[in-house]
């Protein structure tokens, strides 16, 4: 049996070698016979393309005579079409130790657009020199319209200019990622023609203007990330058509207007981040049907409204809930204690009132609660174990009328910035005023300030009057 396996393996190897070396002509074009078969024109286009990025000193024909076979190039992937190797992926930048790095004077070679089966094109931390800015070429992208599915520019601060309108010709594009570059200007409407797009990430650039209405045509979109730009205006109503969205991140822009009503249509949404904008008008558009939500971040928006009006218990999938610095009012809902998956709760810097439900401590996965900078009142009824678990990740300072019970906690476990209930606050949330023992008139206040009771003052006054009368009548 072992001899049979050895014979079969040797035969298969011989057949493979014979197969690979048998090509001399295919489709009327000359094929290299050394190593794997590859069009000479394809190979030369690959060498020229890479040389433009990494510098003229790079000699691909000497270093990698068989780039899709026995001398592969790091960052290059190939596939066989009609029995011939073609380049399908090109990754430029220091992803791995021996990856292709970029020269400071890199250029886009026109031969890039001759790689007719290219599906994946990526540049990472490549155009890093701000003093030698690079622009994305505006022409020839249509030659890749039948193949390119993923186009990425990540962490290239030296990449400037606008998004080429010709990107709209890439009809097969499924992922467009322009992350943390130096790009700017307005978003081109032609991006709305990429009907197969599933991921659109334009985060960390300098884009301005409004979101084009035509973006609502991207019906297959799963991820839309426009965060960390200077986009402004209201959101187009057409975004309500993006019902397949899983993640929507518009944070750190200058969007304004009422909290988007379109949000209620995103029933599959797992992440919604609208933080650091100028949205207003309350949160009534958060629907109970949005049960897929795991991360809800609305902080630093003047949205306002009563936090208790929403049925938070319906959003049982929430893991992160950040509603800080939003001008919210009302009591902290006890229904938060039903969010069993919750790990982070941020309610700080609002106008919330009332006390905190001790049921919040029973959340099995909670690791941080921040409620500082509010008007919360009453006595904290959390256990010492709770404070030990969260430590400084429980923030309740800057609530003047909030206190912890004296004697219930060791000195190392008391919540930071919170007073004991025997100090300047009482459990009813009003400043302790010793004059309250004596009524509200000014005499009572004056007596209290002298540290003397009303009975003692009455006795003192009587003695003073009697002594004065005795002096007048000559008794003393």
DRENDO-1510 file (C-alpha; in Angstrom, 1 decimal, always signed):
<recs>
REC; n; res; u; v; w
REC; 1; UNK; +0.0; +0.0; +0.0 .
REC; 2; UNK; +2.9; +2.4; +0.9 .
REC; 3; UNK; +4.7; +1.6; -2.4 .
REC; 4; UNK; +1.4; +2.3; -4.3 .
REC; 5; UNK; +1.1; +5.7; -2.7 .
REC; 6; UNK; +4.7; +6.6; -3.4 .
REC; 7; UNK; +4.3; +5.5; -7.1 .
REC; 8; UNK; +1.0; +7.5; -7.4 .
REC; 9; UNK; +2.7; +10.6; -5.9 .
REC; 10; UNK; +5.7; +10.4; -8.2 .
REC; 11; UNK; +3.4; +9.9; -11.2 .
REC; 12; UNK; +1.2; +12.9; -10.2 .
REC; 13; UNK; +4.3; +15.1; -9.8 .
REC; 14; UNK; +5.7; +14.1; -13.2 .
REC; 15; UNK; +2.4; +14.8; -14.9 .
REC; 16; UNK; +2.2; +18.3; -13.2 .
REC; 17; UNK; +5.7; +19.2; -14.3 .
REC; 18; UNK; +5.0; +18.0; -17.8 .
REC; 19; UNK; +1.8; +20.0; -17.9 .
REC; 20; UNK; +3.5; +23.2; -16.6 .
REC; 21; UNK; +6.3; +22.9; -19.1 .
REC; 22; UNK; +4.2; +22.0; -22.1 .
REC; 23; UNK; +2.9; +25.5; -22.9 .
REC; 24; UNK; +4.6; +27.4; -25.6 .
REC; 25; UNK; +1.7; +29.2; -27.2 .
REC; 26; UNK; -1.7; +30.2; -25.8 .
REC; 27; UNK; -4.3; +32.5; -27.4 .
REC; 28; UNK; -1.7; +33.5; -29.9 .
REC; 29; UNK; +0.6; +35.1; -27.3 .
REC; 30; UNK; +4.1; +33.9; -26.3 .
REC; 31; UNK; +4.2; +32.2; -22.9 .
REC; 32; UNK; +7.3; +32.0; -20.6 .
REC; 33; UNK; +8.3; +28.4; -20.2 .
REC; 34; UNK; +10.4; +28.9; -17.0 .
REC; 35; UNK; +8.2; +28.3; -14.0 .
REC; 36; UNK; +4.5; +28.9; -14.1 .
REC; 37; UNK; +3.0; +30.2; -17.4 .
REC; 38; UNK; +2.5; +33.9; -17.4 .
REC; 39; UNK; +2.0; +36.4; -20.2 .
REC; 40; UNK; +5.2; +38.4; -20.8 .
REC; 41; UNK; +3.1; +41.5; -21.1 .
REC; 42; UNK; +1.4; +40.9; -17.8 .
REC; 43; UNK; +4.7; +40.3; -16.1 .
REC; 44; UNK; +6.3; +43.5; -17.5 .
REC; 45; UNK; +3.2; +45.5; -16.5 .
REC; 46; UNK; +3.6; +44.1; -12.9 .
REC; 47; UNK; +7.3; +45.0; -12.7 .
REC; 48; UNK; +6.8; +48.5; -14.1 .
REC; 49; UNK; +3.8; +49.1; -11.7 .
REC; 50; UNK; +5.8; +48.1; -8.6 .
REC; 51; UNK; +8.9; +49.9; -9.7 .
REC; 52; UNK; +6.8; +53.2; -9.8 .
REC; 53; UNK; +5.9; +52.7; -6.2 .
REC; 54; UNK; +9.1; +51.4; -4.6 .
REC; 55; UNK; +11.7; +53.2; -6.8 .
REC; 56; UNK; +13.6; +52.6; -10.0 .
REC; 57; UNK; +16.3; +50.7; -8.1 .
REC; 58; UNK; +14.0; +47.7; -7.8 .
REC; 59; UNK; +14.7; +45.1; -10.5 .
REC; 60; UNK; +11.8; +42.7; -10.5 .
REC; 61; UNK; +13.0; +40.6; -13.4 .
REC; 62; UNK; +16.2; +39.7; -11.5 .
REC; 63; UNK; +14.7; +39.3; -8.1 .
REC; 64; UNK; +11.4; +37.6; -9.0 .
REC; 65; UNK; +11.7; +36.0; -12.5 .
REC; 66; UNK; +8.5; +33.9; -11.7 .
REC; 67; UNK; +6.3; +36.3; -9.6 .
REC; 68; UNK; +3.3; +34.1; -9.6 .
REC; 69; UNK; +5.2; +30.8; -9.2 .
REC; 70; UNK; +8.4; +29.8; -7.5 .
REC; 71; UNK; +9.6; +33.4; -6.8 .
REC; 72; UNK; +6.5; +35.0; -5.4 .
REC; 73; UNK; +6.5; +38.7; -4.5 .
REC; 74; UNK; +5.2; +39.7; -1.1 .
REC; 75; UNK; +1.9; +41.5; -1.4 .
REC; 76; UNK; +1.2; +40.0; -4.9 .
REC; 77; UNK; -1.5; +37.4; -5.5 .
REC; 78; UNK; -2.3; +35.6; -8.8 .
REC; 79; UNK; -4.9; +33.4; -10.2 .
REC; 80; UNK; -5.2; +31.3; -13.4 .
REC; 81; UNK; -7.5; +32.4; -16.3 .
REC; 82; UNK; -7.6; +30.1; -19.3 .
REC; 83; UNK; -4.5; +28.3; -18.1 .
REC; 84; UNK; -2.4; +31.5; -17.6 .
REC; 85; UNK; -1.3; +33.3; -14.5 .
REC; 86; UNK; -2.7; +36.8; -14.0 .
REC; 87; UNK; -2.2; +39.3; -11.1 .
REC; 88; UNK; -5.4; +39.5; -9.0 .
REC; 89; UNK; -4.2; +41.4; -5.9 .
REC; 90; UNK; -1.6; +44.0; -5.2 .
REC; 91; UNK; -0.7; +45.3; -1.7 .
REC; 92; UNK; +1.7; +48.1; -1.4 .
REC; 93; UNK; +3.1; +49.2; +2.0 .
REC; 94; UNK; +4.8; +47.8; +5.1 .
REC; 95; UNK; +2.1; +45.3; +6.1 .
REC; 96; UNK; +4.7; +42.6; +6.7 .
REC; 97; UNK; +8.4; +42.8; +7.4 .
REC; 98; UNK; +9.3; +41.9; +3.8 .
REC; 99; UNK; +6.4; +43.8; +2.2 .
REC; 100; UNK; +6.9; +46.2; -0.7 .
REC; 101; UNK; +7.7; +49.7; +0.7 .
REC; 102; UNK; +7.1; +52.9; -1.0 .
REC; 103; UNK; +9.7; +55.4; -2.2 .
REC; 104; UNK; +9.3; +59.0; -1.2 .
REC; 105; UNK; +9.0; +60.0; -4.8 .
REC; 106; UNK; +6.6; +57.2; -5.8 .
REC; 107; UNK; +4.4; +57.4; -8.8 .
REC; 108; UNK; +1.4; +55.7; -10.3 .
REC; 109; UNK; +2.6; +53.9; -13.4 .
REC; 110; UNK; +0.1; +53.8; -16.3 .
REC; 111; UNK; +1.0; +50.1; -16.5 .
REC; 112; UNK; -1.1; +49.6; -13.3 .
REC; 113; UNK; -4.2; +49.8; -15.5 .
REC; 114; UNK; -3.0; +47.0; -17.8 .
REC; 115; UNK; -3.5; +44.4; -15.0 .
REC; 116; UNK; -6.9; +43.5; -16.4 .
REC; 117; UNK; -7.7; +40.8; -13.9 .
REC; 118; UNK; -6.8; +42.9; -10.8 .
REC; 119; UNK; -9.5; +42.4; -8.1 .
REC; 120; UNK; -7.8; +43.9; -5.0 .
REC; 121; UNK; -5.6; +47.0; -4.8 .
REC; 122; UNK; -4.4; +48.4; -1.5 .
REC; 123; UNK; -1.9; +51.1; -0.3 .
REC; 124; UNK; -1.1; +51.1; +3.4 .
REC; 125; UNK; +1.1; +53.8; +5.1 .
REC; 126; UNK; +2.8; +54.3; +1.7 .
REC; 127; UNK; +2.3; +58.0; +0.8 .
REC; 128; UNK; +3.5; +59.2; +4.2 .
REC; 129; UNK; +5.6; +62.3; +3.2 .
REC; 130; UNK; +3.5; +65.5; +3.5 .
REC; 131; UNK; +6.3; +67.5; +1.8 .
REC; 132; UNK; +6.0; +65.2; -1.3 .
REC; 133; UNK; +2.2; +65.0; -1.8 .
REC; 134; UNK; +0.7; +62.4; -4.1 .
REC; 135; UNK; -2.6; +62.6; -5.9 .
REC; 136; UNK; -4.7; +59.7; -7.1 .
REC; 137; UNK; -4.7; +59.5; -10.9 .
REC; 138; UNK; -8.0; +60.6; -12.4 .
REC; 139; UNK; -7.9; +58.6; -15.7 .
REC; 140; UNK; -7.9; +55.0; -16.8 .
REC; 141; UNK; -9.9; +53.6; -13.9 .
REC; 142; UNK; -12.5; +52.4; -16.4 .
REC; 143; UNK; -10.0; +49.8; -17.6 .
REC; 144; UNK; -10.4; +48.1; -14.3 .
REC; 145; UNK; -14.2; +48.3; -14.3 .
REC; 146; UNK; -14.6; +44.6; -15.2 .
REC; 147; UNK; -12.4; +43.3; -12.4 .
REC; 148; UNK; -11.6; +45.5; -9.4 .
REC; 149; UNK; -13.7; +44.6; -6.3 .
REC; 150; UNK; -11.7; +46.2; -3.5 .
REC; 151; UNK; -9.8; +49.6; -3.5 .
REC; 152; UNK; -8.1; +50.8; -0.3 .
REC; 153; UNK; -5.9; +53.7; +0.7 .
REC; 154; UNK; -5.1; +53.5; +4.4 .
REC; 155; UNK; -2.9; +55.8; +6.5 .
REC; 156; UNK; -1.4; +57.9; +3.7 .
REC; 157; UNK; -1.2; +61.5; +5.0 .
REC; 158; UNK; +0.7; +62.5; +1.9 .
REC; 159; UNK; -2.2; +61.5; -0.3 .
REC; 160; UNK; -4.0; +64.7; -1.1 .
REC; 161; UNK; -6.6; +66.1; -3.6 .
REC; 162; UNK; -10.2; +64.9; -4.2 .
REC; 163; UNK; -11.7; +61.6; -4.9 .
REC; 164; UNK; -11.6; +61.1; -8.6 .
REC; 165; UNK; -15.0; +61.1; -10.2 .
REC; 166; UNK; -13.9; +58.2; -12.4 .
REC; 167; UNK; -14.1; +55.9; -9.4 .
REC; 168; UNK; -17.8; +55.8; -10.4 .
REC; 169; UNK; -16.7; +53.7; -13.4 .
REC; 170; UNK; -15.7; +50.8; -11.1 .
REC; 171; UNK; -19.0; +48.9; -11.5 .
REC; 172; UNK; -17.8; +45.7; -9.7 .
REC; 173; UNK; -16.4; +47.5; -6.7 .
REC; 174; UNK; -17.7; +46.1; -3.4 .
REC; 175; UNK; -15.4; +47.8; -1.0 .
REC; 176; UNK; -14.0; +51.4; -1.1 .
REC; 177; UNK; -11.8; +52.3; +1.9 .
REC; 178; UNK; -10.2; +55.7; +2.0 .
REC; 179; UNK; -9.1; +55.8; +5.6 .
REC; 180; UNK; -6.8; +58.4; +7.3 .
REC; 181; UNK; -5.4; +60.1; +4.3 .
REC; 182; UNK; -5.0; +63.8; +3.4 .
REC; 183; UNK; -7.9; +63.8; +0.9 .
REC; 184; UNK; -10.4; +66.6; +0.9 .
REC; 185; UNK; -13.1; +68.5; -1.1 .
REC; 186; UNK; -16.7; +67.4; -1.5 .
REC; 187; UNK; -17.8; +63.8; -1.9 .
REC; 188; UNK; -18.3; +63.0; -5.6 .
REC; 189; UNK; -21.8; +62.1; -6.6 .
REC; 190; UNK; -20.5; +59.4; -8.9 .
REC; 191; UNK; -19.8; +57.2; -5.9 .
REC; 192; UNK; -23.6; +56.7; -5.9 .
REC; 193; UNK; -23.2; +54.7; -9.1 .
REC; 194; UNK; -21.3; +51.9; -7.4 .
REC; 195; UNK; -24.4; +49.7; -7.0 .
REC; 196; UNK; -22.4; +46.7; -5.8 .
REC; 197; UNK; -20.7; +48.6; -3.0 .
REC; 198; UNK; -21.0; +46.9; +0.4 .
REC; 199; UNK; -18.5; +48.9; +2.4 .
REC; 200; UNK; -17.8; +52.6; +2.1 .
REC; 201; UNK; -15.2; +54.0; +4.6 .
REC; 202; UNK; -14.1; +57.6; +4.1 .
REC; 203; UNK; -13.0; +58.2; +7.7 .
REC; 204; UNK; -10.2; +60.4; +8.9 .
REC; 205; UNK; -9.8; +62.8; +5.9 .
REC; 206; UNK; -10.7; +66.5; +5.3 .
REC; 207; UNK; -13.9; +66.0; +3.3 .
REC; 208; UNK; -16.4; +68.9; +3.4 .
REC; 209; UNK; -19.9; +69.7; +2.2 .
REC; 210; UNK; -23.0; +67.5; +2.4 .
REC; 211; UNK; -23.6; +63.8; +1.9 .
REC; 212; UNK; -24.9; +63.5; -1.7 .
REC; 213; UNK; -28.5; +62.5; -2.0 .
REC; 214; UNK; -27.5; +59.8; -4.6 .
REC; 215; UNK; -25.8; +57.8; -1.8 .
REC; 216; UNK; -29.2; +56.5; -1.1 .
REC; 217; UNK; -28.9; +54.3; -4.2 .
REC; 218; UNK; -26.2; +52.1; -2.5 .
REC; 219; UNK; -28.9; +49.6; -1.5 .
REC; 220; UNK; -26.3; +46.8; -0.8 .
REC; 221; UNK; -24.3; +48.9; +1.6 .
REC; 222; UNK; -23.5; +47.2; +4.9 .
REC; 223; UNK; -20.9; +49.6; +6.3 .
REC; 224; UNK; -21.0; +53.4; +6.0 .
REC; 225; UNK; -18.3; +55.2; +7.8 .
REC; 226; UNK; -17.9; +59.0; +7.2 .
REC; 227; UNK; -16.4; +59.8; +10.6 .
REC; 228; UNK; -13.7; +62.3; +11.4 .
REC; 229; UNK; -14.2; +64.7; +8.5 .
REC; 230; UNK; -15.7; +68.2; +8.2 .
REC; 231; UNK; -19.0; +67.2; +6.6 .
REC; 232; UNK; -22.0; +69.4; +7.4 .
REC; 233; UNK; -25.7; +70.0; +6.8 .
REC; 234; UNK; -28.6; +67.7; +7.4 .
REC; 235; UNK; -28.6; +64.0; +6.3 .
REC; 236; UNK; -30.4; +63.3; +3.0 .
REC; 237; UNK; -33.7; +61.5; +3.5 .
REC; 238; UNK; -32.6; +59.0; +0.9 .
REC; 239; UNK; -30.4; +57.3; +3.5 .
REC; 240; UNK; -33.6; +55.6; +4.8 .
REC; 241; UNK; -33.3; +53.3; +1.8 .
REC; 242; UNK; -30.1; +51.7; +3.1 .
REC; 243; UNK; -32.0; +49.1; +4.9 .
REC; 244; UNK; -29.1; +46.6; +4.8 .
REC; 245; UNK; -26.8; +48.7; +6.9 .
REC; 246; UNK; -25.0; +47.0; +9.8 .
REC; 247; UNK; -22.7; +49.9; +10.8 .
REC; 248; UNK; -23.3; +53.6; +10.5 .
REC; 249; UNK; -20.6; +56.0; +11.8 .
REC; 250; UNK; -21.0; +59.7; +11.2 .
REC; 251; UNK; -19.1; +60.8; +14.3 .
REC; 252; UNK; -16.8; +63.9; +14.6 .
REC; 253; UNK; -18.3; +66.0; +11.8 .
REC; 254; UNK; -20.5; +69.1; +11.7 .
REC; 255; UNK; -23.9; +67.5; +10.9 .
REC; 256; UNK; -26.9; +69.4; +12.2 .
REC; 257; UNK; -30.7; +69.3; +12.3 .
REC; 258; UNK; -33.1; +67.0; +14.1 .
REC; 259; UNK; -32.0; +63.5; +15.2 .
REC; 260; UNK; -32.4; +61.7; +11.8 .
REC; 261; UNK; -35.8; +60.0; +11.4 .
REC; 262; UNK; -34.1; +57.6; +8.9 .
REC; 263; UNK; -32.5; +55.9; +11.8 .
REC; 264; UNK; -35.7; +54.0; +12.6 .
REC; 265; UNK; -35.5; +52.1; +9.3 .
REC; 266; UNK; -32.2; +50.5; +10.1 .
REC; 267; UNK; -33.5; +47.4; +11.8 .
REC; 268; UNK; -30.3; +45.4; +11.2 .
REC; 269; UNK; -28.0; +48.0; +12.6 .
REC; 270; UNK; -25.4; +46.8; +15.1 .
REC; 271; UNK; -23.4; +50.1; +15.4 .
REC; 272; UNK; -24.7; +53.6; +15.4 .
REC; 273; UNK; -22.3; +56.4; +16.2 .
REC; 274; UNK; -23.4; +60.0; +15.7 .
REC; 275; UNK; -21.2; +61.5; +18.4 .
REC; 276; UNK; -19.5; +65.0; +18.2 .
REC; 277; UNK; -22.0; +66.6; +15.9 .
REC; 278; UNK; -24.8; +69.2; +16.2 .
REC; 279; UNK; -27.9; +67.0; +16.1 .
REC; 280; UNK; -30.9; +68.1; +18.1 .
REC; 281; UNK; -34.6; +67.4; +18.6 .
REC; 282; UNK; -34.7; +64.4; +21.0 .
REC; 283; UNK; -34.3; +60.7; +20.5 .
REC; 284; UNK; -37.8; +59.6; +19.5 .
REC; 285; UNK; -36.6; +58.0; +16.3 .
REC; 286; UNK; -34.9; +55.2; +18.2 .
REC; 287; UNK; -37.4; +52.4; +17.6 .
REC; 288; UNK; -38.0; +49.2; +19.7 .
REC; 289; UNK; -37.5; +47.2; +16.5 .
REC; 290; UNK; -33.8; +48.1; +16.5 .
REC; 291; UNK; -33.0; +45.0; +18.6 .
REC; 292; UNK; -29.7; +44.3; +16.7 .
REC; 293; UNK; -28.0; +47.4; +18.1 .
REC; 294; UNK; -24.9; +46.6; +20.1 .
REC; 295; UNK; -23.2; +50.0; +20.1 .
REC; 296; UNK; -25.1; +53.2; +20.5 .
REC; 297; UNK; -23.0; +56.4; +20.8 .
REC; 298; UNK; -24.7; +59.7; +20.6 .
REC; 299; UNK; -22.5; +61.7; +23.0 .
REC; 300; UNK; -21.7; +65.4; +22.5 .
REC; 301; UNK; -24.8; +66.4; +20.6 .
REC; 302; UNK; -27.4; +68.9; +21.9 .
REC; 303; UNK; -30.1; +66.3; +21.3 .
REC; 304; UNK; -31.9; +66.8; +24.6 .
REC; 305; UNK; -35.1; +65.2; +25.8 .
REC; 306; UNK; -36.3; +63.0; +28.7 .
REC; 307; UNK; -34.2; +59.9; +28.8 .
REC; 308; UNK; -36.9; +58.0; +30.6 .
REC; 309; UNK; -39.4; +58.3; +27.7 .
REC; 310; UNK; -37.7; +55.5; +25.7 .
REC; 311; UNK; -38.3; +51.8; +26.2 .
REC; 312; UNK; -34.6; +50.9; +26.7 .
REC; 313; UNK; -35.5; +47.4; +27.7 .
REC; 314; UNK; -36.3; +46.6; +24.0 .
REC; 315; UNK; -32.6; +47.2; +23.0 .
REC; 316; UNK; -31.4; +44.1; +24.8 .
REC; 317; UNK; -28.4; +43.6; +22.6 .
REC; 318; UNK; -26.7; +46.8; +23.7 .
REC; 319; UNK; -23.1; +46.4; +24.8 .
REC; 320; UNK; -22.0; +50.0; +24.6 .
REC; 321; UNK; -24.4; +52.9; +25.4 .
REC; 322; UNK; -22.9; +56.4; +25.5 .
REC; 323; UNK; -25.3; +59.3; +26.0 .
REC; 324; UNK; -23.0; +61.7; +27.7 .
REC; 325; UNK; -23.1; +65.5; +27.2 .
REC; 326; UNK; -26.4; +65.6; +25.4 .
REC; 327; UNK; -28.5; +67.9; +27.6 .
REC; 328; UNK; -30.7; +64.9; +28.7 .
REC; 329; UNK; -33.2; +65.3; +31.5 .
REC; 330; UNK; -35.3; +63.0; +33.8 .
REC; 331; UNK; -34.4; +60.1; +36.0 .
REC; 332; UNK; -31.9; +57.4; +35.1 .
REC; 333; UNK; -34.3; +54.6; +33.8 .
REC; 334; UNK; -34.4; +51.5; +35.9 .
REC; 335; UNK; -34.9; +49.6; +32.7 .
REC; 336; UNK; -31.2; +49.9; +32.1 .
REC; 337; UNK; -30.8; +47.1; +34.5 .
REC; 338; UNK; -32.5; +44.8; +31.9 .
REC; 339; UNK; -29.7; +45.3; +29.4 .
REC; 340; UNK; -27.9; +42.2; +30.4 .
REC; 341; UNK; -25.2; +42.5; +27.7 .
REC; 342; UNK; -24.2; +46.0; +28.7 .
REC; 343; UNK; -20.5; +46.7; +29.4 .
REC; 344; UNK; -20.3; +50.5; +29.1 .
REC; 345; UNK; -22.8; +53.0; +30.3 .
REC; 346; UNK; -22.0; +56.7; +29.8 .
REC; 347; UNK; -24.5; +59.2; +31.1 .
REC; 348; UNK; -22.2; +61.9; +32.4 .
REC; 349; UNK; -22.5; +65.7; +31.9 .
REC; 350; UNK; -26.3; +65.9; +31.5 .
REC; 351; UNK; -29.1; +67.2; +33.6 .
REC; 352; UNK; -30.3; +63.9; +35.0 .
REC; 353; UNK; -32.0; +63.9; +38.4 .
REC; 354; UNK; -33.2; +61.4; +41.0 .
REC; 355; UNK; -31.3; +58.4; +42.4 .
REC; 356; UNK; -29.5; +55.5; +40.9 .
REC; 357; UNK; -31.2; +52.1; +41.0 .
REC; 358; UNK; -29.0; +49.5; +42.9 .
REC; 359; UNK; -30.1; +47.0; +40.2 .
REC; 360; UNK; -27.5; +48.5; +37.9 .
REC; 361; UNK; -24.9; +46.7; +40.0 .
REC; 362; UNK; -26.4; +43.4; +39.0 .
REC; 363; UNK; -25.6; +43.8; +35.3 .
REC; 364; UNK; -23.4; +40.7; +34.7 .
REC; 365; UNK; -21.1; +42.2; +32.1 .
REC; 366; UNK; -20.9; +45.8; +33.2 .
REC; 367; UNK; -17.3; +47.2; +33.5 .
REC; 368; UNK; -17.8; +51.0; +33.4 .
REC; 369; UNK; -20.6; +53.4; +34.6 .
REC; 370; UNK; -20.1; +57.2; +34.3 .
REC; 371; UNK; -22.8; +59.4; +35.7 .
REC; 372; UNK; -20.7; +62.4; +36.9 .
REC; 373; UNK; -21.7; +66.0; +36.1 .
REC; 374; UNK; -25.4; +65.6; +36.8 .
REC; 375; UNK; -27.9; +66.5; +39.5 .
REC; 376; UNK; -28.4; +63.0; +40.9 .
REC; 377; UNK; -29.5; +62.8; +44.5 .
REC; 378; UNK; -29.9; +60.4; +47.4 .
REC; 379; UNK; -27.8; +57.5; +48.7 .
REC; 380; UNK; -25.7; +55.2; +46.6 .
REC; 381; UNK; -26.8; +51.6; +47.5 .
REC; 382; UNK; -24.1; +49.7; +45.7 .
REC; 383; UNK; -22.1; +47.0; +47.5 .
REC; 384; UNK; -18.4; +47.2; +48.3 .
REC; 385; UNK; -17.8; +44.4; +45.8 .
REC; 386; UNK; -19.3; +46.6; +43.1 .
REC; 387; UNK; -16.9; +49.5; +43.8 .
REC; 388; UNK; -14.0; +47.0; +44.0 .
REC; 389; UNK; -14.9; +45.6; +40.6 .
REC; 390; UNK; -15.3; +48.9; +38.8 .
REC; 391; UNK; -12.8; +51.0; +40.7 .
REC; 392; UNK; -12.2; +54.4; +38.9 .
REC; 393; UNK; -14.5; +53.2; +36.1 .
REC; 394; UNK; -17.4; +54.2; +38.3 .
REC; 395; UNK; -17.7; +57.9; +38.0 .
REC; 396; UNK; -20.2; +59.8; +40.1 .
REC; 397; UNK; -18.4; +62.9; +41.1 .
REC; 398; UNK; -19.9; +66.4; +40.5 .
REC; 399; UNK; -23.3; +65.4; +41.8 .
REC; 400; UNK; -23.5; +67.7; +44.9 .
REC; 401; UNK; -26.5; +65.9; +46.5 .
REC; 402; UNK; -25.3; +62.3; +46.0 .
REC; 403; UNK; -23.7; +60.4; +48.9 .
REC; 404; UNK; -22.6; +57.0; +50.1 .
REC; 405; UNK; -23.7; +55.5; +53.4 .
REC; 406; UNK; -21.2; +56.1; +56.2 .
REC; 407; UNK; -19.7; +53.0; +57.7 .
REC; 408; UNK; -20.8; +50.7; +55.0 .
REC; 409; UNK; -17.6; +50.9; +53.0 .
REC; 410; UNK; -13.9; +50.6; +53.8 .
REC; 411; UNK; -11.9; +53.7; +53.1 .
REC; 412; UNK; -10.3; +52.2; +50.0 .
REC; 413; UNK; -13.6; +51.4; +48.4 .
REC; 414; UNK; -15.5; +54.6; +48.6 .
REC; 415; UNK; -16.6; +56.1; +45.3 .
REC; 416; UNK; -14.2; +58.8; +44.1 .
REC; 417; UNK; -15.5; +62.4; +44.5 .
REC; 418; UNK; -18.7; +61.4; +46.4 .
REC; 419; UNK; -19.3; +62.6; +50.0 .
REC; 420; UNK; -20.6; +60.5; +52.8 .
REC; 421; UNK; -24.2; +61.0; +53.8 .
REC; 422; UNK; -23.2; +62.7; +57.1 .
REC; 423; UNK; -21.5; +65.5; +55.3 .
REC; 424; UNK; -23.0; +68.4; +53.4 .
REC; 425; UNK; -25.7; +66.4; +51.7 .
REC; 426; UNK; -28.7; +64.4; +52.9 .
REC; 427; UNK; -30.5; +61.4; +51.5 .
REC; 428; UNK; -33.3; +63.6; +50.2 .
REC; 429; UNK; -31.0; +65.5; +47.9 .
REC; 430; UNK; -31.2; +68.9; +49.6 .
REC; 431; UNK; -28.3; +70.8; +51.1 .
REC; 432; UNK; -28.3; +70.2; +54.9 .
REC; 433; UNK; -29.2; +73.5; +56.6 .
REC; 434; UNK; -29.1; +73.4; +60.4 .
REC; 435; UNK; -31.5; +76.3; +60.5 .
REC; 436; UNK; -34.3; +73.9; +59.3 .
REC; 437; UNK; -34.6; +72.7; +63.0 .
REC; 438; UNK; -35.8; +76.1; +63.9 .
REC; 439; UNK; -38.1; +77.1; +61.1 .
REC; 440; UNK; -37.3; +79.5; +58.3 .
REC; 441; UNK; -37.3; +82.9; +60.0 .
REC; 442; UNK; -34.1; +85.0; +60.3 .
REC; 443; UNK; -34.0; +84.9; +64.1 .
REC; 444; UNK; -33.7; +81.1; +64.0 .
REC; 445; UNK; -30.9; +81.4; +61.5 .
REC; 446; UNK; -29.0; +83.9; +63.7 .
REC; 447; UNK; -29.4; +81.8; +66.8 .
REC; 448; UNK; -28.2; +78.7; +64.9 .
REC; 449; UNK; -25.2; +80.7; +63.7 .
REC; 450; UNK; -24.3; +81.5; +67.4 .
REC; 451; UNK; -24.3; +77.8; +68.2 .
REC; 452; UNK; -27.0; +78.4; +71.0 .
REC; 453; UNK; -30.5; +76.8; +71.2 .
REC; 454; UNK; -33.6; +78.8; +71.5 .
REC; 455; UNK; -34.2; +77.7; +75.1 .
REC; 456; UNK; -30.7; +78.6; +76.1 .
REC; 457; UNK; -31.1; +82.1; +74.5 .
REC; 458; UNK; -34.4; +82.6; +76.3 .
REC; 459; UNK; -32.7; +81.8; +79.7 .
REC; 460; UNK; -29.8; +84.1; +78.9 .
REC; 461; UNK; -32.1; +87.0; +77.9 .
REC; 462; UNK; -34.2; +86.6; +81.1 .
REC; 463; UNK; -31.1; +86.8; +83.3 .
REC; 464; UNK; -29.8; +89.9; +81.4 .
REC; 465; UNK; -33.2; +91.7; +82.0 .
REC; 466; UNK; -33.3; +90.8; +85.7 .
REC; 467; UNK; -29.8; +92.0; +86.3 .
REC; 468; UNK; -30.5; +95.3; +84.4 .
REC; 469; UNK; -33.6; +95.9; +86.6 .
REC; 470; UNK; -31.6; +95.3; +89.8 .
REC; 471; UNK; -29.0; +97.8; +88.7 .
REC; 472; UNK; -31.6; +100.4; +88.0 .
REC; 473; UNK; -33.5; +99.9; +91.3 .
REC; 474; UNK; -30.2; +100.1; +93.3 .
REC; 475; UNK; -30.3; +96.5; +94.4 .
REC; 476; UNK; -26.8; +95.9; +92.9 .
</recs>
